[in-house]
Amino acid sequence: MSDMAAVSYGAEDDDLYIHHIRRTEPFERTNHFHRNYEIYYLLAGERFYFIKDRTYKLQQGDLVFINKLDLHSSLNAENPQHERVLINFSDAYTQEYAGSRFLFEPFTHSSGRVLSLNVQERMFVEHLLHKLTKEAHAQGTGFELYMKHLLIELLLFASRKLEKHTTTALAAESPLHGKVTEIVRYINQYYAMPLTLHDLSDKFYMSPHYLSRSFKKVTGFSFVEYVNAIRVKEAQRLLKETETKIIDIADQVGFESVAHFGRVFKSVARLSPLQYRKQG
């Protein structure tokens, strides 16, 4: 059975991007972070979702909020069939609401990343998402204004639900997931230090092969991909927020040479460090 043709609006790097698809074949989205907010709603099926340092098992009706620059990946559950709606939007898109910080609580609250919805809440959210995708497709008079209104309505719904301390999805809690979470948190803290697979396998009492295989299975990233992504993410911050020389940034985030830093940065960010800094 083939996948459903995707319903899409905009591009991933645009101020607003919407993508709805039903998949019947295995699919994983890995090595992934970006400067926009992301909302992911699972209409059907099950998925594993790695966000920042934890893996969640998503069920039908789970609503996921991913903050800017948080590493994340979507992984197959036992049955790969699933249907989901994805929304990415930028700070610029919601600039007039920047003072309403409560709207963005689901992206930053420690327990708000994944909200599990009851039947009535699912009906509300799915109706809202249906209207959003319908407007994106029809593009009638004032559709852009109405789409923004619908997005704000979704954010307000999630913020109010979070305020009531209602059910959030639990992180996957197998011993393997727990061990990999420890390793991820260690990397997040010590990314600027020399980190090798062998060093971490000794520290966490796992063989290099088993650590490598387990890390990929739980996070969707290879060990090297994840370390590089964390280092590049911090380098991006330094390039934007400081005037530190590129050679010094390379050293600060854990690269042994500026040439290697440049190659890795471009492979992740699709721009050289200098191009990224000039982009503003």
C-alpha positions as CSV (number, residue, x, y, z in Angstrom):
1,M,0.0,0.0,0.0
2,S,1.4,3.4,-0.9
3,D,1.5,6.6,1.2
4,M,-1.2,9.2,0.9
5,A,-0.2,12.2,-1.3
6,A,0.9,14.9,1.1
7,V,-1.2,18.1,1.6
8,S,1.3,20.9,2.0
9,Y,1.4,24.7,2.3
10,G,4.7,26.6,2.1
11,A,8.2,25.3,2.6
12,E,9.9,24.2,5.8
13,D,11.9,27.4,6.2
14,D,9.0,29.7,5.5
15,D,7.3,31.7,8.2
16,L,4.4,29.2,8.0
17,Y,4.6,25.6,6.8
18,I,1.8,23.0,7.1
19,H,2.1,19.4,6.0
20,H,-0.5,16.6,6.4
21,I,0.3,13.0,5.4
22,R,-0.7,9.4,6.0
23,R,2.1,6.9,5.7
24,T,1.8,3.1,5.4
25,E,5.5,2.4,5.0
26,P,8.4,2.8,7.5
27,F,9.6,6.4,7.7
28,E,12.0,8.2,10.1
29,R,12.9,11.9,10.2
30,T,16.3,12.3,11.8
31,N,19.1,14.7,12.4
32,H,16.7,17.6,12.6
33,F,16.5,21.0,14.3
34,H,15.5,24.4,13.0
35,R,14.8,28.0,13.9
36,N,11.0,27.8,13.8
37,Y,8.5,26.4,16.3
38,E,6.9,23.0,15.4
39,I,3.6,21.5,16.3
40,Y,2.9,17.8,15.5
41,Y,-0.4,16.2,15.9
42,L,-0.8,12.4,15.5
43,L,-4.2,11.7,13.9
44,A,-3.7,7.9,13.7
45,G,-1.2,5.2,14.6
46,E,1.8,5.3,17.0
47,R,5.2,6.9,16.8
48,F,8.3,7.3,19.0
49,Y,9.4,10.9,19.2
50,F,12.8,12.1,20.5
51,I,12.8,15.7,21.8
52,K,15.9,17.3,23.2
53,D,16.8,14.6,25.7
54,R,13.8,12.3,26.0
55,T,11.9,9.8,23.9
56,Y,8.1,9.8,24.0
57,K,5.8,7.1,22.7
58,L,3.0,8.9,20.9
59,Q,-0.5,7.6,20.6
60,Q,-3.4,8.8,18.5
61,G,-4.6,12.2,19.7
62,D,-1.2,13.3,21.1
63,L,-0.2,16.9,20.4
64,V,3.5,17.7,20.4
65,F,5.2,21.1,20.8
66,I,8.9,21.5,19.8
67,N,10.8,24.7,20.7
68,K,13.1,26.5,18.3
69,L,16.5,24.7,17.9
70,D,15.5,21.7,20.0
71,L,16.8,18.5,18.4
72,H,14.1,16.1,17.5
73,S,13.3,13.1,15.5
74,S,10.3,11.0,14.6
75,L,10.8,7.2,14.7
76,N,8.8,4.2,13.7
77,A,6.8,2.2,16.3
78,E,6.1,-1.5,15.8
79,N,3.5,-0.7,13.2
80,P,4.8,2.1,10.9
81,Q,1.3,3.2,9.7
82,H,0.4,6.6,10.9
83,E,-1.2,9.9,9.9
84,R,-0.1,13.3,11.2
85,V,-0.3,17.0,10.7
86,L,2.8,19.2,11.1
87,I,2.9,23.0,11.5
88,N,6.1,25.1,11.5
89,F,6.0,28.8,12.2
90,S,8.6,31.5,12.9
91,D,8.8,34.3,15.4
92,A,8.1,36.8,12.7
93,Y,4.8,35.1,11.8
94,T,3.5,35.6,15.3
95,Q,5.3,38.9,16.0
96,E,2.2,40.8,17.1
97,Y,1.7,38.2,19.9
98,A,5.2,38.3,21.2
99,G,4.1,40.0,24.4
100,S,1.6,37.1,25.1
101,R,4.2,34.7,26.4
102,F,1.6,32.3,27.8
103,L,0.8,31.3,24.2
104,F,4.2,29.8,23.9
105,E,4.3,28.0,27.2
106,P,3.7,24.6,25.6
107,F,7.1,24.9,23.8
108,T,9.0,25.7,26.9
109,H,7.2,24.1,29.9
110,S,9.0,20.9,31.1
111,S,5.8,18.9,31.1
112,G,4.1,20.5,28.2
113,R,6.0,19.1,25.2
114,V,3.4,16.3,24.6
115,L,-0.2,16.7,25.5
116,S,-2.6,13.7,25.4
117,L,-6.1,14.8,24.4
118,N,-9.4,13.3,25.5
119,V,-12.1,12.6,22.9
120,Q,-13.7,16.0,23.1
121,E,-10.4,17.8,22.8
122,R,-9.4,15.6,19.8
123,M,-12.6,16.6,18.0
124,F,-11.9,20.3,18.7
125,V,-8.2,20.1,17.6
126,E,-9.0,18.0,14.5
127,H,-11.8,20.3,13.4
128,L,-9.4,23.3,13.8
129,L,-6.6,21.6,11.8
130,H,-9.1,20.6,9.1
131,K,-10.2,24.2,8.8
132,L,-6.5,25.3,8.7
133,T,-5.6,22.9,5.9
134,K,-8.8,23.7,4.0
135,E,-8.0,27.4,4.1
136,A,-4.4,26.7,2.9
137,H,-5.8,24.7,0.0
138,A,-8.6,27.0,-1.0
139,Q,-6.8,30.3,-0.4
140,G,-9.9,32.4,-0.5
141,T,-10.1,36.1,0.4
142,G,-8.4,36.8,3.7
143,F,-7.2,33.2,4.1
144,E,-3.8,34.2,5.5
145,L,-5.4,36.2,8.3
146,Y,-7.8,33.4,9.1
147,M,-5.0,30.8,9.2
148,K,-3.1,32.9,11.7
149,H,-6.3,33.2,13.8
150,L,-6.6,29.4,13.8
151,L,-3.0,28.9,14.8
152,I,-3.4,31.3,17.7
153,E,-6.6,29.5,18.7
154,L,-4.6,26.2,18.8
155,L,-1.8,27.8,20.9
156,L,-4.4,29.3,23.3
157,F,-6.1,25.9,23.7
158,A,-2.8,24.2,24.5
159,S,-1.8,26.9,27.0
160,R,-5.0,26.6,28.8
161,K,-4.9,22.8,28.9
162,L,-1.3,23.0,30.3
163,E,-2.4,25.6,32.9
164,K,-4.9,23.0,34.2
165,H,-2.1,20.5,34.6
166,T,-3.9,17.9,32.6
167,T,-2.6,14.7,31.2
168,T,0.8,14.8,29.4
169,A,2.3,11.8,27.6
170,L,4.9,9.9,29.5
171,A,8.4,9.5,28.3
172,A,9.2,5.9,27.2
173,E,10.5,4.2,30.3
174,S,12.3,1.1,29.3
175,P,15.8,0.6,30.9
176,L,17.3,1.2,27.5
177,H,15.5,4.5,27.0
178,G,16.6,5.5,30.5
179,K,20.3,4.7,29.8
180,V,20.2,6.6,26.5
181,T,18.6,9.6,28.2
182,E,21.5,9.6,30.7
183,I,24.0,9.6,27.8
184,V,22.1,12.3,25.9
185,R,22.1,14.6,29.0
186,Y,25.8,13.9,29.5
187,I,26.5,15.0,25.8
188,N,24.3,18.0,26.2
189,Q,26.4,19.1,29.2
190,Y,29.9,18.2,28.1
191,Y,29.7,18.7,24.3
192,A,32.7,21.1,24.4
193,M,34.9,18.4,25.8
194,P,36.5,15.6,23.7
195,L,33.8,12.9,23.3
196,T,34.3,9.6,21.7
197,L,32.2,6.5,21.5
198,H,34.8,4.5,23.4
199,D,35.0,7.0,26.2
200,L,31.3,7.0,26.7
201,S,31.0,3.3,26.4
202,D,33.5,3.0,29.3
203,K,31.7,5.6,31.4
204,F,28.2,4.1,30.9
205,Y,29.4,0.4,31.0
206,M,28.2,-0.5,27.5
207,S,30.2,-1.9,24.6
208,P,30.8,0.6,21.8
209,H,28.8,-1.4,19.4
210,Y,25.8,-1.7,21.8
211,L,25.9,1.9,22.7
212,S,26.1,3.0,19.1
213,R,23.2,0.7,18.1
214,S,21.1,1.7,21.1
215,F,21.7,5.4,20.7
216,K,20.5,5.3,17.1
217,K,17.5,3.2,17.9
218,V,16.2,5.5,20.7
219,T,17.1,8.9,19.3
220,G,17.2,8.5,15.6
221,F,20.6,10.0,15.5
222,S,24.0,8.3,15.2
223,F,26.3,9.1,18.1
224,V,28.5,11.3,15.8
225,E,25.4,13.0,14.3
226,Y,24.1,13.9,17.7
227,V,27.4,15.3,19.0
228,N,27.9,17.3,15.9
229,A,24.3,18.7,15.9
230,I,24.6,19.8,19.5
231,R,28.0,21.5,18.8
232,V,26.6,23.2,15.7
233,K,23.5,24.4,17.5
234,E,25.7,26.2,20.2
235,A,28.0,27.5,17.4
236,Q,24.9,29.1,15.7
237,R,24.0,30.8,19.0
238,L,27.5,32.2,19.4
239,L,27.7,33.3,15.7
240,K,24.4,35.2,16.1
241,E,24.8,36.6,19.7
242,T,28.6,37.4,19.9
243,E,31.4,38.7,17.9
244,T,33.7,35.9,18.8
245,K,36.1,34.8,16.0
246,I,35.0,31.7,14.1
247,I,38.3,29.9,15.0
248,D,37.6,30.5,18.7
249,I,33.9,29.4,18.4
250,A,35.1,26.2,16.8
251,D,37.4,25.5,19.8
252,Q,34.7,26.6,22.3
253,V,32.1,24.1,21.0
254,G,34.5,21.1,20.9
255,F,36.1,21.0,17.4
256,E,39.8,20.3,17.2
257,S,40.3,22.3,13.9
258,V,38.5,25.1,12.3
259,A,38.5,23.2,8.9
260,H,36.6,20.3,10.4
261,F,34.2,22.7,12.2
262,G,33.5,24.4,8.8
263,R,32.8,21.1,7.1
264,V,30.5,19.8,9.8
265,F,28.7,23.2,10.2
266,K,27.9,23.4,6.5
267,S,26.7,19.8,6.4
268,V,24.2,20.6,9.3
269,A,23.3,24.2,8.7
270,R,23.6,24.2,4.9
271,L,25.7,27.4,5.2
272,S,29.3,28.1,6.1
273,P,29.8,29.7,9.6
274,L,30.6,33.1,7.9
275,Q,27.5,32.9,5.7
276,Y,25.4,32.0,8.7
277,R,26.7,35.0,10.7
278,K,26.2,37.4,7.8
279,Q,22.6,36.2,7.3
280,G,21.8,38.0,10.6
